[in-house]
Amino acid sequence: MHTEYADKGLRILAFPCNQFGSQEPGTEAEIKEFAKGYGAEFDLFSKIDVNGDTAHPLWKWMKEQRHGRGTLGNFIKWNFSKFLIDKNGQVVKRYGPKDEPFSIKKDLPEYL
């Protein structure tokens, strides 16, 4: 999806987090090497927290937005929660961890 839509303005930003069953215990270098094995060509940022007092400010902000509130409110239930943000920097949709990344594809034309 990144390769297909990058020239139209899509940017995928990934933030590893170890708050969910310790699924990201590695160092940043190990995580990036692992992702590279899956052909990840998008931006992979430093490992952060997404919940609690130590949550990264970006994630605090996204969860507080009208379209950022999930079924659990201001809380990320599990890894692979996804947010669609438009060109104006507004959260327009939130996808749960069970939503396949390609489920976002149908919504992209409206925002690119």
N, C-alpha and C positions, 0 to 999 in steps of 0.2 A: 504494500500500500504506500509506503514511504517513497519508493522508487517511482511508482505510477503517478503520484500527486505532488511530489516535491516541486516540480516546475510550475505548479499552479498555486503554490504558497503553503502547502501542508508542511508542518513541522511536528514531528513526534518527539516528545521529551519524556524520557524514562528516568524514574527516580527509585533506585533500589531501596528496600526497607526491610529490616529484620524483625519487625514487630509482629509477624504472623507466623507462628510456629517455627521461628528461627530458620526460615527458608533462604535467607541471604546472609549466612554467617561469614562469608569470605571477605577478603580485602577488596578494595575498589578495583585493583588490578585483576584479581581473580574473577570478579563479577564481569568485568569488561571482556576478559578472555573467554569466559563461558558464553556470553551473549554473542560474541563474534563467531563462535561455532555454529550459531543458528542464523548467521547472515544478518545480524542486526546492524543496520547502517544509519540508524537514527541517533540523536543525541542521548547519551547515557550520562547522567549526572552523579554526583556524590551520593553515598548512602545517607538517608535521612530518616527521621521519624515523621509519621503522618497523623498520629493520634497523640492525645495527652498534652501535658504542659510543655513537652520538648518538641512538639510538632513544628515543622518548618513553616515560616510565615506564609509562603505561597500556598501550601496545603490548607492552612487555617483559613485563608481568604477564599479559596475555591469552595471549600465546604460550606462557607457562610452565604454564598451567593444563592439567589432564588433557585436557579437551575442546578446548583451544586449540592443541594440537600438531598440525601438519599433516604431510603426507607428507615434508616437508623438515625436520621437527622445529621448532626454535625459529627459524624463518626465514619471511618473507613472500616468496613467489615473484614476485608481480606485483601491480599495482594491482587493486583491486576484490576483495581478500580480505575476507571478512565473518565476523563473530562474532555469535552469538546469546547474549545474556546474560539470565538470568532476573531476576525481581523481587528476588531476594536478592543480586544482584550476582555470580552465578556463571556462568562460561562454560559453556554447555550444548552448543554445537555450533560448529564452524568450517566455513565454506564456501569453496571455492577461487575463484580469480579467474574461472574459466570458468563457475561456477554462476551462473545468472541470478538477479537479486535476487528475483524472484517465486518461486524455488524454496524460499525461506524460508517463504513463506506457509503451506505445508502443516504446518509445525512450530509456527506461532504459537499455535493454540488451546490447546496443552498448557501454554504458559508465560504466557499473558495472563490 
